[in-house]
Amino acid sequence: MDYSQFLAMKQEIGLLVVFLLVFLYDTFASARATGATGWVAVGLFTIFTVFGFCPMVSEPSEAFAGMYSTNAVMAAIKNILNVGTLIIMIQAIRWAKQDVVAIRRGEFYELILLTLFGMYLMISSRHFLLFVIGLETASLPLAAMVAFDKHRYESHEAAVKYILTAVFSSAIFLMGLSFVYGLVGSLYFDRIGIAVAESSMSLMLIVALAFVIGGIGFKLSLVPFHLWTADVYQGAPTPVTSYLSVISKGAAAMAFLIVLCQVFAAAYADVWEWMLYALIILTITIGNLFAMRQKNMKRFLAFSSISQAGYIMLGIMSCSELGTAALMFYVLVYIFSNLGAFGVIGAIENNTGCVSMEDYNGLYRTNPRLAFTMMLAMFSLAGIPPFAGFFSKFFIFTSALSQGSVAIYILVLIALINTIISLYYYLLVVKAMYISTEQGPVPTFRSAGSERFALWICVAGIIGLGIVSCFYNSLLSIAGV
């Protein structure tokens, strides 16, 4: 075996180095020094994130007989995930200092890095065996993270629901792959793509594709594979919920794009176009309808993220450079917007224990900066101009409409109507903070420095990507490589 092939995996090796350094520090540091584990992990991961933008990282390369591949697009996707992960690691520092978590704070950062490594493999895989290895590497540690708060029953319940769902979805996905292998005799993406293009649509191929979409649909929380989402988001610790909502979902969307467009592109018009039409409409609509009913902020954002997953799928529909760039931009904006909202929720929960929407009544009077940050996040998630969320939705709709079919125009129209509906429940949060006075607001408190720093990054991203939305052109040029 030629071990020099590992040099093609620059970002994966760099991430493993960070993981090992954090592990060694957490293991051998003195009891007093372990209090800085969070900042050590953040510092090392910041260096690694900056390294990801070096030109040599984006050079095209392959390894292991074509099972692994990387190029500028994949490097950009990984860098976007790195930015979101870095924000979550900073937000988690205050939470990780709590007595019930402090003894295991190193494990939290190590598990995050391990799941991110699995997502890297999913994005760079060109063989379904490597894809499944990455999928399970990303999924199984997440179950431990969901159960991290071992003294809360809700955390245990959420972990059981998540692991059962993960196992079930993986079984469905592997069943679909077994059908694909039976039809083609290979698990390489390019060979399957050629075989699908040359063969006529068979019932087994349709069933196989339905199983593959269903398996990844669980990871994306697409309807009807979404029932686990709200309970897991509510029961998991807030930093873990942030990670599930943003990074896990973003990586699954990118992997979905690669699988559908590179492996099953030839079956688009005959099979998966209509499957995705139904999934997108159901996901956006049901996510919106259930979000209106929620009073717990974490459950509220859970159904909001389900609806957002439907919009993310619009970028996959075009299966082009335009769709890839729009999807990357949407995920990047979603990272800043959603983590801004979860950052406020985490700050309030860490200091007061409040997570209900009613607890946000009159928040602007006691904590005006947190209320302002939450308002920006809600406006961006709703797609209100001039914030970044408006441009992300605009680009995702444009990429979908580039197909020019009547069906896609109807689909985008339904998505636009749902965007208007989503304004109602996003503005409910703003109304609670600035108008409602039925219940006394949470007391005034000062957030931890790490929480404020992470929120500043999110606010800068929400406003900056709205003002300088031409950043999309850079992603479009990368996608055209």
Summary of the structure (lengths in Angstrom):
residues: 481
radius of gyration: 21.5
end to end distance: 30.6
largest distance: 69.2
contacts: 1797
relative contact order: 0.09
helix: 80%
strand: 2%
